[in-house]
Amino acid sequence: MTATFLAGDVGATKTNLAAFTVAGGTVVLVAEESFHNHEHAGLEEIATTFLRRGGHQAKAACFGVAGPVADGTTAMPNLGWTIDA
């Protein structure tokens, strides 16, 4: 498994994920994929699926979400998801 940094954009209808690694002091994109949110139970399921498919192990992750975040938590009312840091 490659040590990977996971980045994501979680929207109302889809989630875009990308995995990066550092090689020779340069950040390198190693994988990217889009997921239709309504096909999944939550962000954790999507991230786990993405990482397993690529054989990656996330060392750190950062997500942008469509909505306000308070105390590290946001609710995605159209999906019924709660995302907690």
N, C-alpha and C positions, 0 to 999 in steps of 0.2 A: 504494500500500500504506500502511496505517496502522501507525504504531509501536505495538506491542502488548506487553503483559506477559502471559505465559502462566502459568496456575496449573493444577495437576493433582492428582488423588487416584488413585493407582494401587493397585487392590485385587487380590485373587486372581482375580476373574472379570471385572471391568470396570474401565475407566479413564474418569474424568470429567475433562474439560478445560474451561477457561474462559479467554477472552481479555478483557483489560481495556485501557483507554486512560485518559489523564488529560485532562480537559477543564475548563478554568476552575478548576484546582486540586482537582477532584473526580475520584475513581476511578469510571469508568463501565464496566459490563459491556457488551461488544459482541457476544459469541457464547459459546455453551456447547453441549457435545455429549458423549454417552456412547458408548463403544466396547466391544464384547465382546472381551476380550483374546485368546481362542483363535482369533480370526479374523485376527490380526496377528502379524508376526514379532518385534515388540518395540515399546518405547515410542517410539523414534525414528520408526518408520513411522507410528504413531498421531499423534504431534505434527505431523509433516510433512503428513499428510493433512488434519488439522484446520486448520492454518494456510493451506494452499493453497486449501481450499474457501472460506475467508472472505477470501482475498486479503490476509492479514495477514503481517507480518514481526515475529518476536519480538525484542524488545530485551533481555529478561531472562525467566527462567523459574524456577519453584519447584515441586517435586513432593513430595507426601507418599506414602510407599510402605508397603505391608503387609509389614513385616519389618525386621530390624536392618540398619543401615548402618554399615560400618566403612571408614574411609579413603576415603569418598566413593563406595563401591560396595556394592551389594546384589544378592543372587541371589534370583530368584523361582522356586523349585524346581518348583512346580506348572505353570509356564509354560515353563521352560527359558530364561528371560531373565536376563541380567545387565544391571543398570542402573548406569552409571558417570557420576558428575558430570562 
